[in-house]
């Protein structure tokens, strides 16, 4: 059943524990989906500010790794 008010009325009238369990399962699944979406940062695509930050991070890591190889181990 889609309508919560109808379910609530039927449950209140019949005291159906199976319907109550169904309602609780649906509520938990809706809450889980909500919290998954709420805790996931929005995808900004491969460009834009997110892309610039990722590119800068990658370049920085490669430079540090290169400096360690060159000056730390004398390779290059």
C-alpha positions in Angstrom: 0.0 0.0 0.0 1.3 3.4 -0.9 -0.9 5.7 1.3 0.3 5.9 4.9 -3.0 7.1 6.2 -4.9 4.1 4.8 -2.3 1.7 6.3 -2.5 3.5 9.6 -6.3 3.3 9.7 -6.3 -0.4 8.8 -3.6 -1.1 11.4 -5.4 0.9 14.1 -8.7 -0.9 13.3 -7.3 -4.4 12.9 -4.2 -4.3 15.1 -2.4 -6.3 12.4 1.2 -7.0 13.4 2.1 -8.1 9.9 1.1 -4.7 8.5 3.0 -3.0 11.3 6.1 -5.0 10.5 5.7 -4.1 6.8 5.4 -0.4 7.7 8.5 -0.6 9.9 10.6 -2.3 7.1 9.5 0.4 4.6 10.3 3.2 7.0 13.8 1.8 7.8 14.5 1.4 4.0 13.4 4.9 3.3 15.5 6.2 6.2 18.5 4.3 5.0 18.2 5.7 1.5 17.9 9.2 3.0 21.0 8.9 5.1 23.0 7.4 2.3 22.1 10.3 0.0 22.6 12.9 2.8 26.1 11.6 3.7 27.3 11.4 0.0 28.9 14.5 -1.4 27.3 15.7 -4.7 29.2 14.6 -7.8 30.6 17.6 -9.6 31.8 15.8 -12.6 35.3 15.4 -13.8 35.8 19.1 -14.4 35.2 22.2 -12.3 36.6 22.9 -8.9 36.7 19.2 -7.9 38.8 18.3 -11.0 41.2 21.2 -10.3 41.7 20.0 -6.7 42.3 16.4 -7.7 44.8 17.5 -10.5 46.7 19.7 -8.1 46.8 16.9 -5.5 48.1 14.5 -8.1 50.8 16.9 -9.4 51.9 17.6 -5.8 52.2 13.9 -4.9 54.2 13.2 -8.1 56.5 16.2 -7.4 57.1 15.0 -3.8 57.8 11.5 -5.0 60.2 12.8 -7.6 62.1 14.9 -5.1 62.4 12.0 -2.7 63.9 9.9 -5.5 66.2 12.6 -6.8 67.5 14.1 -3.5 66.8 11.3 -1.1 68.1 8.3 -3.1 70.2 10.2 -5.7 68.3 8.6 -8.6 67.9 10.9 -11.7 
